[in-house]
Amino acid sequence: MKILALAGSVAFLILLALAFWLWTPDRDRTQLEATYLKAPGDMRQVGPWRLHLRDTGPRDAPAILFIHGFGSSLHTWEEWASALESQYRVVRFDLPGNGLSDPDPAGDYTDERSLQMIVAVMDSLGLEKAAIAGHSIGGRMAWTFAARHPQRVERLVLIAPDGFASPGFEYGRAAEVPLSMDLMRYALPKPLLTMSLAPAYADPRVMTPALATRYHEMMLAPGARPAMLARMRQTVLTDPAPQLRAIQAPTLLIWGEQDAMIPFANSSDYLRTLPNARLAAIPGVGHLPQEERAAEGLRAVSDFLQTTKVNTSQAQTLGGNN
């Protein structure tokens, strides 16, 4: 009996220690802003949204607006923004419930709401039109915005954009998000998050401790995890082809050939459907070319912004393995 009691006590202590290790409370917002906010004025009220937004470069220069992907933040564009802001007005922001932006006050994370927010951002900055660049779900927002508001989009840059249905998604239906995912509200230890992020990069060396820390702390901002879950549950994909065919803005697709999140093969669907597009393929790169090999994607973006005409369905391969 003593042995059983001792074994029970040890098991309880192990479970207690495991629960303590897994439990991950929100980070203090003041501390997060002290670490990741460049200037107090970068927190802006835009309509009903309180957004973390950076607006750099000459105010009278051509503008490019960046929209990040799921679970990310405006920091994903750091290298591109730093290089482009000498010639362009560079606008980037955290989507509601991501990074330092507050969750959506209405709890609405649908694409329709996102389009309203992009309009509000451009209006608040006095931008009648801009080049729009988006990554992953930000890419889906970007091309949807270009289809719905063609007069406000000069050029379109899509980095591994979401849109065509993949396993787990059907057109016209929200994805089924397992209830087990709700555990992330309470448990999101950094080692587990790092493991889940690793497949986004073809080169594991890119996932440095500093990068993992940034992603982890951004996801621990107050309200961020419920917002991520809500966005997953509110996403309803529709067949993108009709809207893509309506886009007249010259379009650049940038895609890592080793993308494990949204397959590189999807690029052919976009080239086949978009009327005025070119593809810049990057071998040996995963889902985040703007982080993994920023220089190669940046060259493609810079060339694209300066060209006067885009050849339909043109594809090129950039660089090689580093």
ABEGO torsion letter per residue (X at the ends): XAAAAAAAAAAAAAAAAAAAAABBBBBBAAAAAAAABABAAABBBBEABBBBBBBBEBAABBBBBBBBBBGBBAAAAAAAAAAAAAABBBBBBBBBGBEABBBBAAGBABAAAAAAAAAAAAAAAGBABBBBBBBEAAAAAAAAAAAABAAABABBBBBGBBGBBBBGBBBGBBBBBBAAAAAAAABBBAAAAAAAAAAABABAAABBAAAAAAAAAAAABBGAAAAAAAAAAABBBBBAAAAAAABABBBBBBBBAABAABBAAAAAAAAAABABBBBBBBBGBBABAAAABAAAAAAAAAAAAABABBBBGBBBBBEBBX
